[in-house]
Amino acid sequence: MKSIYKILFTLLMFFAAASIIYSCKKDAAPTPVINYIRVTNPVSSDSLLVSANQGQLIAIVGTNLQEAREVWFNDQQSRLTPTYISGNSILVSVPSKIPTTVNNIMTIVFANGYKLKYNFSVDISKPSLNSMTCEFVNAGDVATIIGNYFYQPLTVTFTGGATGEIVSVADGVLKFKVPANAQPGPITVKTNFGITSSDFWFRDPRNQFITSDPYEGWHEENLVVTNPGPGDPPKISGNYIRVNKKLASWSWNEIADGPASAMPNHSKKIPDDAILHPEKYYLKFEICTMKPYNNGMIRINAGTSVQDAVNYQWAPPYDSKGQWQTVVISYDEVWKSYTVKPTVNPDGYWAMLLMQGPGDLDADISFDSFRIVPKSNK
């Protein structure tokens, strides 16, 4: 009799254990799986991704993803929105903050602590160099580049190999001191995520058609500053022109002008390609306003075959607040403004800087280095 009880007890324990094992298997959470990652635009939903840019919204597609609680890219956690999580997908933005450690792994952490890892890299942008506040800066002074993706540590290198001392990096603005041996040419910025050389040139010597080294033209050589004194802007590229007087409304004030015959050293500096393809070039010059340019008009001839006293008009207002700055204008905008369109002339071109327009102007404006240069070095 006891043997029967023992047998029944053993069978009971066996079935109980089997029931527990079955129950555990039944209650265990199914394993999450990532099938692929794609863009979120429905039109391009078949575009699969193995990497994404900072801040880009992506769709993680798989099964059993509903219990996701965290998503990490490298060592940066992304922000999850519960309504963007389902069993089959997770919509999440790649973090904009750069990682300290790069392993090119995306990790999803689930409610039960399970971690699902997936090979996925973040394309961290190399530096973007848009412009310099002033392209002519003296040694020891602070230069400023406007751009993006200035991730430290970074280096600023001038043509010839000299490096600048970083002063500050904030909100897309990079400031650095110009070394004594800085040479003219593109500037290169390097970070851990890439290297970019500027399309603009530091101390750009190319294609200068109005300058004061030497001054050329028919008018107002007395406006040239050769030895700046107290109250004068500093030299940044040799001599410069300073207009420091009151200009009556519609008065005629020729600052620098003349045909090719009167400007033999500068009239041929504009390249033929700029006349043929003006959309590929910029008109640039440096300006320093000790008083605001808030009336009148600045009229510029750049590459014309004849004097055009109506166009191109660079209108106010403008105020550099006593600092030299670089003005950048797309040359096709200038080219299109002329009544007689510029054509290639091997004998050179007319050049003009004229101040004439509506409203009295208490002028104190300095100019230097009018030039037409390529938009890109490529």
C-alpha positions in Angstrom: 0.0 0.0 0.0 2.8 2.3 0.9 4.4 1.5 -2.5 1.3 2.7 -4.3 1.3 6.0 -2.3 4.9 6.5 -3.2 4.2 5.9 -6.9 1.3 8.3 -6.8 3.2 10.9 -4.9 6.1 10.7 -7.5 3.7 11.0 -10.4 2.1 14.0 -8.8 5.4 15.7 -8.3 6.4 15.0 -11.9 3.2 16.5 -13.3 3.6 19.5 -11.0 7.1 20.1 -12.1 6.1 19.7 -15.8 3.3 22.1 -15.2 5.7 24.7 -13.7 8.1 24.3 -16.6 5.3 24.6 -19.2 4.0 27.7 -17.4 7.4 29.3 -17.3 7.9 28.7 -21.0 4.4 30.0 -21.7 4.9 33.1 -19.7 8.5 33.9 -20.9 8.6 37.1 -23.0 9.3 36.4 -26.7 12.8 37.5 -27.8 12.8 40.9 -29.6 14.3 40.9 -33.1 15.4 43.8 -35.4 14.8 43.0 -39.0 16.1 46.3 -40.6 16.2 50.0 -40.2 14.7 52.4 -42.7 13.8 56.1 -43.3 10.4 57.3 -42.1 9.2 58.9 -45.3 6.5 56.6 -46.7 7.5 57.4 -50.3 11.0 56.0 -49.5 10.1 53.3 -47.1 12.1 50.7 -49.0 15.3 52.8 -48.4 17.2 50.7 -45.8 19.8 52.2 -43.6 23.1 51.1 -42.0 23.9 54.6 -40.8 22.1 57.9 -40.2 23.0 61.5 -39.6 22.8 63.3 -36.3 19.2 64.3 -35.5 17.7 62.1 -38.3 14.4 60.3 -37.5 14.6 56.6 -38.3 12.3 53.6 -38.1 13.5 50.4 -36.4 11.5 47.5 -37.8 11.3 44.1 -36.2 9.2 41.9 -33.9 8.4 42.0 -30.2 9.7 45.6 -29.8 6.8 46.9 -27.7 8.6 46.7 -24.3 11.5 48.9 -25.4 12.5 51.5 -22.7 15.8 52.9 -24.0 17.6 53.3 -27.3 21.4 54.1 -27.3 23.6 55.1 -30.3 27.2 54.6 -29.3 27.2 56.1 -25.7 24.4 58.6 -26.3 20.8 57.9 -25.3 18.0 58.9 -27.6 14.7 60.2 -26.5 11.8 57.7 -26.8 8.2 58.7 -27.3 5.8 55.9 -26.1 3.3 56.5 -28.9 6.1 55.8 -31.4 6.7 52.3 -30.0 4.8 49.2 -31.2 5.5 45.5 -31.4 6.7 45.9 -35.0 8.5 49.3 -35.0 10.2 52.1 -33.1 10.4 55.6 -34.4 13.4 57.4 -32.8 15.7 60.3 -33.6 19.5 59.8 -33.7 21.0 61.9 -30.9 22.5 65.2 -32.1 25.1 65.2 -29.3 28.4 63.7 -30.4 29.5 60.5 -28.6 32.5 60.2 -26.4 33.1 56.6 -27.3 32.3 55.4 -30.8 31.5 51.7 -31.2 29.0 51.9 -34.1 26.5 49.9 -32.1 22.8 50.7 -31.5 21.5 49.2 -28.2 17.8 48.8 -27.3 17.1 48.1 -23.6 13.8 46.4 -22.8 11.6 46.5 -19.6 12.9 43.1 -18.4 16.5 44.3 -18.7 17.2 42.5 -22.0 19.7 44.4 -24.3 19.4 44.0 -28.0 22.5 45.2 -30.0 22.6 46.0 -33.7 25.4 47.3 -35.9 24.5 50.9 -36.8 26.7 53.9 -37.2 26.1 57.6 -36.8 27.4 59.8 -39.5 28.9 62.7 -37.6 29.4 65.6 -39.8 32.8 67.0 -40.7 33.3 70.8 -40.2 31.3 73.1 -42.4 33.1 76.4 -43.2 30.6 79.0 -44.6 32.4 82.3 -44.4 34.8 84.6 -42.5 33.6 87.7 -40.8 36.7 89.3 -42.4 39.0 87.5 -44.7 41.9 89.9 -44.0 43.1 89.7 -40.3 46.4 90.8 -39.0 48.8 88.5 -37.1 47.9 88.3 -33.5 44.3 89.4 -34.0 41.3 87.2 -33.7 39.7 85.8 -36.9 36.1 84.4 -37.0 34.8 81.6 -39.2 31.0 81.1 -39.4 30.0 77.5 -40.0 28.9 74.3 -38.2 30.0 71.1 -36.7 33.0 72.6 -34.8 33.5 69.6 -32.5 36.4 69.9 -30.1 39.2 69.0 -30.1 39.9 70.8 -33.4 42.7 72.5 -35.2 42.8 75.4 -37.6 45.6 75.3 -40.2 46.5 78.0 -42.6 48.0 77.5 -46.1 51.7 76.8 -45.5 51.1 74.9 -42.3 50.8 77.5 -39.6 48.1 76.8 -36.9 45.8 79.2 -35.2 45.3 79.3 -31.4 41.6 78.5 -30.6 39.9 81.3 -28.7 36.3 80.1 -28.5 33.8 77.7 -30.2 30.1 78.3 -29.7 26.9 78.2 -31.8 28.6 77.7 -35.1 31.1 80.5 -34.5 34.8 79.6 -34.4 37.3 82.2 -33.2 41.1 81.9 -33.3 44.2 84.0 -33.3 46.1 84.5 -36.5 49.8 83.4 -36.2 52.7 85.5 -37.4 53.5 83.1 -40.3 49.9 82.7 -41.7 50.0 82.6 -45.5 47.3 83.5 -48.0 45.0 80.7 -49.1 42.3 78.3 -47.9 42.0 77.6 -44.2 41.6 74.0 -43.0 39.6 72.9 -39.9 40.1 69.4 -38.6 38.1 67.5 -36.0 37.9 63.8 -34.9 35.1 63.4 -37.5 36.7 65.0 -40.6 38.7 67.7 -42.4 37.4 70.6 -44.4 39.3 73.2 -46.4 37.5 76.5 -47.0 36.3 77.7 -50.4 37.1 81.3 -49.3 40.8 82.4 -49.1 42.4 84.0 -46.1 44.0 87.3 -47.3 42.8 86.6 -50.8 45.2 88.2 -53.3 43.3 87.1 -56.4 41.7 89.2 -59.1 41.8 92.6 -57.3 40.5 95.2 -59.7 40.2 98.1 -57.2 42.9 98.5 -54.6 45.3 101.2 -53.4 48.5 99.3 -53.9 49.0 101.3 -56.0 46.0 103.5 -56.3 44.8 103.9 -59.9 42.1 105.8 -61.6 40.9 109.3 -62.4 39.7 110.6 -59.0 40.2 111.1 -55.3 43.7 109.8 -54.7 43.7 112.0 -51.7 41.3 109.5 -50.0 44.0 106.9 -49.8 45.3 106.1 -46.3 48.9 105.1 -46.4 49.9 105.7 -42.7 46.9 105.3 -40.4 46.9 107.7 -37.5 44.8 108.0 -34.3 41.1 107.3 -35.2 41.9 105.6 -38.5 41.1 102.0 -39.1 44.2 99.8 -39.1 45.7 98.5 -42.3 44.7 95.0 -43.2 46.0 94.7 -46.8 48.2 97.6 -47.6 46.7 101.1 -48.3 43.0 101.6 -48.3 40.4 104.2 -49.2 38.6 106.2 -46.5 35.6 108.5 -47.2 35.2 110.7 -44.2 32.9 113.6 -45.0 29.3 114.6 -45.3 27.7 113.7 -48.6 24.6 115.6 -49.7 21.6 113.8 -51.2 22.2 112.9 -54.9 25.7 114.5 -54.8 28.2 112.9 -57.2 31.2 111.4 -55.4 33.6 109.4 -57.5 35.8 107.4 -55.1 37.8 105.3 -57.6 37.0 104.9 -61.3 38.4 104.8 -64.8 38.7 102.8 -68.0 41.3 100.2 -68.5 43.8 102.7 -69.9 43.7 104.6 -66.6 44.0 101.5 -64.5 46.7 99.4 -66.3 47.7 97.3 -63.3 44.2 96.3 -62.2 41.9 96.5 -65.2 42.9 93.1 -66.5 42.7 91.2 -63.2 39.1 89.9 -63.7 39.3 86.4 -65.2 37.5 85.6 -68.5 35.6 82.8 -66.9 34.0 85.2 -64.4 32.6 87.2 -67.4 31.4 84.1 -69.1 30.1 82.3 -66.0 29.3 85.0 -63.4 27.2 82.5 -61.4 30.4 80.7 -60.3 31.9 83.8 -58.8 31.6 86.3 -55.9 32.2 90.0 -55.9 34.0 90.7 -52.5 35.5 93.7 -50.8 36.4 94.8 -47.3 34.6 97.6 -45.6 34.9 99.4 -42.2 32.1 101.8 -41.2 33.1 104.2 -38.4 29.6 105.7 -38.8 26.6 103.7 -40.1 26.1 103.6 -43.9 22.4 104.5 -43.7 21.7 106.8 -46.7 22.7 107.3 -50.3 24.0 104.5 -52.5 27.3 102.8 -53.3 27.5 102.1 -57.0 30.1 99.6 -58.4 31.4 98.8 -61.9 33.1 95.4 -62.0 34.0 94.0 -65.4 32.0 96.5 -67.5 33.1 97.7 -70.9 31.7 101.2 -70.3 30.9 103.3 -67.3 27.5 102.4 -65.8 26.6 105.1 -63.3 23.2 103.5 -62.5 24.1 99.9 -61.7 25.3 97.9 -59.6 23.8 99.5 -56.5 24.8 98.3 -53.1 22.1 99.7 -50.9 22.1 100.7 -47.2 21.9 100.0 -44.3 25.2 98.5 -43.2 27.2 99.1 -40.1 30.4 97.2 -39.2 30.7 99.2 -36.0 34.3 100.2 -36.6 35.5 96.7 -37.5 36.8 95.5 -40.9 34.3 93.0 -42.5 34.1 91.2 -45.8 31.1 91.9 -48.0 30.2 89.0 -50.3 27.8 89.4 -53.3 27.1 86.8 -56.0 28.7 88.2 -59.1 25.8 87.1 -61.4 23.6 89.5 -59.4 26.0 92.3 -60.2 26.5 91.2 -63.9 22.8 91.0 -64.6 22.2 94.6 -63.3 24.2 96.3 -66.0 22.5 97.9 -69.0 25.4 96.8 -71.2 26.2 93.3 -70.2 29.9 92.6 -69.6 31.8 90.7 -72.3 35.3 89.3 -72.4 37.8 92.1 -73.2 41.6 91.2 -73.3 42.4 94.9 -73.0 40.8 95.2 -69.6 37.6 96.6 -68.0 36.1 99.7 -66.6 36.1 99.9 -62.8 34.1 102.3 -60.6 33.3 103.0 -57.0 30.8 105.8 -56.8 28.7 107.1 -53.9 25.6 108.8 -55.1 21.9 108.4 -54.1 19.0 109.6 -52.0 19.4 111.1 -48.5 22.2 113.0 -46.8 25.0 110.7 -45.5 27.4 111.6 -42.7 30.0 109.2 -44.2 32.9 107.6 -42.5 33.5 104.5 -44.6 36.7 102.7 -45.6 37.1 100.3 -48.5 39.8 97.8 -49.6 40.5 94.9 -52.0 37.6 94.8 -54.5 37.9 91.4 -56.2 36.0 88.8 -58.2 36.9 85.3 -57.0 35.5 81.7 -57.5 32.8 80.5 -55.2 34.4 77.1 -54.9 38.0 75.8 -55.1 36.8 72.6 -56.7 
